[in-house]
């Protein structure tokens, strides 16, 4: 597709989808902020708090246990212990796994129900009841569990490739070269980021597909791969601002709440109120991320339909116009 070879076109499409998503959010501001964001609120609180208490070995033995196991695994695989890339990777992976385990009950309940409510509202253009949103929950839950396996598979694939590369390097006698190790570590970091970003994009699209089609499982993930085929650049441009926003809010919580707590030694009322407000902002971004994913799905589906009708039937201009109006 032309989009894959032209970042400017991909960025332009991503900007349009972001504008439509923000317009939809503001159009149904009361519903998304008062109901859906409050459902997502417990999940947001769990994420922000887990990232604070998990890395501390004095509060939990989960993080050091996972960190030591990953370190032993990388050492046994033959990865160079002097590589800063694997040191940082082990640290971040340990934090991510530990935080994911701590927030798992909130993810499987509040987060998935939030996504189901948003998809139900956008798909049927009305504010859904709680029971109607729960009807989408089983398929979304199954897809989320399959998504977790996909993320694990993506990590395992990258680590296997790095394992092969470093062992070949050692076999041919280049393992003692600092420049070679630096180049391979940098290449591994880029490869890992690309694979993980694409896996997360597929997972988000699969959840939207599950909600709109009320079907879950690995087949939904395969459909998601077909839907975003040729539109990966647009998906990456869409994921970037939301990811940066979530990271900024997490950093804000660390600076305004966690830092103030360590400085004063106690949790004041103003600190609690500020933490609640930051968690609410995090919930709003979680909601907006789901809206963006849904709008992107509709855009991909419409484009695929239009291309198919143009090829098979000689083109339907009226149909294309009508579909574009529906997406916007």
N, C-alpha and C positions, 0 to 999 in steps of 0.2 A: 504494500500500500504506500501511497505517496507520503502519508503522515510519518511513517517510520524513518524516512530519509530526510525529513525536513523538520527540525526541532521548532522552527518558528510556527509552522502550522499546528504542531502538537501543543505548543504553549498557548496559541490563540484559542484552540478548542478547549483547553483546560481552563482558561480565563472565562470563557463563556459559561462553562458548566459551573464554575465557582460562583459567578454572578447569579445564575439561575437558582443555585442552591441557597445562597444568602437571601434572595428575593422570596423563595418559598418559606424559608425560616421566619423571615419578618412578616410574611403574609399570615402565617399561623403562629405568631409569636406567643400568644397566650397559652395555646395548647402545648407547644413544645417546651416552654419554660416552666409552666406550673405543674404539668403532669409528667411528661416524659423525662424532663431533667431531674425531677424529684425521684423518679424510679432509678435513674442512673446515679443518683447522689451517693447511696451506700457503696457502690462500686468505686466511685471516684475517691471517697474517703479511704477505702481499703487500699487502693493503689498508692496514694500519697503517704499513708502511714507505714505501709509495708516497706517502702523504699527508704524509710527512716530507721526502722527498727531492725530490718533484716540484716544489714551489713555489720551490726554490732554483735560481737561474740558474747558480750555480757548478758544480752537479753535472749539470745537464741543460739542453739548449736547447729541450726540448719545450714546457715551460710558457710561457716568454716568446714563443715562436713562435706558439702557439695564442692567447695573450692578445692579441698585436699584431694577428693576423688578425681576431679577433672585434671588437676595438676599431675597426679599419678598416672592417669590415662594418657596424657600428652607425653609424659616422660617415657612411658612404656612404648608408645608408638614411634619414638625416635625423633620427636620434634625438638629442635635446639632449645635448651633452657635459657640461653642467653638472649633469645629473640624477644624484643620488647613487644612485638605484635602478639605473641602467644601469652605473654604476661597480662597484657591488657584484655585480651580475649577471654582468658580464664576468669579474670576478675568480673568482667561484664556478664559473661554467661552465668557465673555463679549467682550474681545479683538478680539476673532475669529469672532464672529457674527458681530461686528461693522466693522471690516476690510473686511469681506465678502460682506457686504452691500455696502461699498464704492467702492469695486473693481468689483462689479457685472457686470456693463456694459462692462468692459474690459475682464472679464472672459467669458461672453456669446459671445463675438466677437473674439478678438485677440487670446485668449487661445484656443478656440475650432477650429478656423481656422488653427492655428498652428498644432494642433493634426491631423486635417483632412489632411493637407499637408504632414505630416510625414507618416501617415498610407497609403495614396495614393502612395507615393514614394516607400515605403517598400513593399507594396502589389503587385505593378506592376513593380518593379525594374526599375523605370525610374523617372526622374524629372518631376513632374506633372505641368500642367498649372494651373493658378489661378482658372479658371472656373471649371476644373475637380476636384480640391480640394473642391470647394464650393458645388459640387454635393453631397458630403458626409455630408455637414454641417447640413441639417435638421434632419437626423437620429441621429447624434451625439448630437445635441441640445436637442432633445426629451429625449435621454438617460441621458444626464447630469441633466435635470430637475427631472427625476425619481431617479437619484442618490442622489439628494438633499433630496428627500423624504426618501430615505433609510437611509441617515445619521441622519436625524431627528428621524426616527423610532428607530435607534440603540441607540441614546441618551435617548429617552423616555423609552426604554426597561430597560436600565441600571438604570435610575433614579427610575423607578417603583420598580425594585428589591431592590434597596437600601432603598426606602421608606418602603417597607414591612419588610425588615430586621431591620431597626431602630425602627419601631413601635412594632415589636415583642419583641425587646430588652427592650423597655420601658414597655411593658405589663408585662413581667416577672421580672421586677425590676432590670435589669442590666444596665439601662441607666446612672446611676451615677458612674459606674466603669470606670476610665480613661483607664485602660489597655484594657478593652473590646471595648471601643470606638476607641482606637488606632488600635486594631486588625481589627475591622470592617472597619475602614476608609482605612487602608492599603489594605485590601482585595477588597474594592470598587475601589481603584485606579488601582489595577492590573486588575480587571474585566473590568473596563472602557477602559483601554488601549488595552486589547485584543480584545474587541468587536469593538472598533473604528478602530483599525488596520485592522481587517478582513473586515470591511465594506468598508474601503478605497481601499483595494486590489480588492474587488469585483467591486467597481466603476471603477477603472482603467481598469480592464479586460472588463467590459461592454462597455466602450468607444471604446476600440480596436475592439471588436466584432461588434459594430455598424458601424465602418468604413470599416471593411472588408466585412461585409454582407449587408451593406446599409439598415439596419433595426434598428429601435430604439424602446424604450419603456421598460416596465417591463419584457417582455419576454426575452429581451436581458440580463437583470440582472439575470434571472433564468438560462439562458444558461451559463453565466459567473460563477455562483455557481457550475454548473456541470463540467465546464472545469477545474476549480482549485481544484476540489475535490481530496483530497489526496496529494495536492501539496502546502498546506498552508505554511509549513515551508520554502520551497524554495521561495515563494512569500515574506515572511517576511524578509528573508535574502537579497532579491533583493531590497526591499523598504528601508532597513536600511541605506545603504551608500548614496543613493540619498537624503533621508530625512535629514541625518546629514550634507550633503553638502549644501542643501538649508538653513538649520538653521545656518550653519557657515557663509554663504554669508550675511544672514540677520544681524547676529551679527557684521560682518565686516562693513556693511553699517552704523549700529548704532555707531560703534566705530570711523570710519574714517570720516564720513560725519556729522552725527547728533551731535556727541560729539564736533567735530571741530566747527560746526556752533554755538552751545551754548557757546563755549569758546570764539570765536572771535566776535560773535554778528552780523556777516554778512556772506553772501554767496559769496565766491571768485570764480574766474574762475578755479583755480586748484581743488577746492572742487567740482565744477560741473563736471569737466572732470573725477574726481575719482568716483563720483557717477554714471556717465554714464557707466564707465568701470565695476563697480560692478553690475549694472543692466544688462549689457551685459553678464557677467558671470552667473548671475541668469537665463537669457534666455537660455544659453547653457545647463544648468542643466535641465531646463524644457524640452528642446528638447531631451536630453539624457534619461530622465525619460520615455518619450513616446516611444523611441526606445527600451528601456529595456522591457517595458510592451508588445510591439509588439513581440519581440523575445521570451518572456516568453509564450505568447499566442501560437505562432507557435510551441514551444517546447511541450506545453501541448497537443495541437491538434495532433501533430505527434505521441506522446506517446500513446494517446488514440486510434488512428487509428491502430497503430502497435499492441497494446494489443487486439483490436477487431479482427483483421485479424488472429492473432495467435490463438485465442480461437475458431473462427468460421470455419477457413479453414485449420487448422493444421499448420499454420505458413508460412509466405512468407519472406524468408531471403532477397531476392533481393529487394522486396518492402521496407523492413525495411532499408536496406542500402541506397536505393535511397532517401527515406524520410529524413534520417539523413543527407545526403549530402545537400538536399534542405534547411534544417533548418540552417546548418552551413554556 
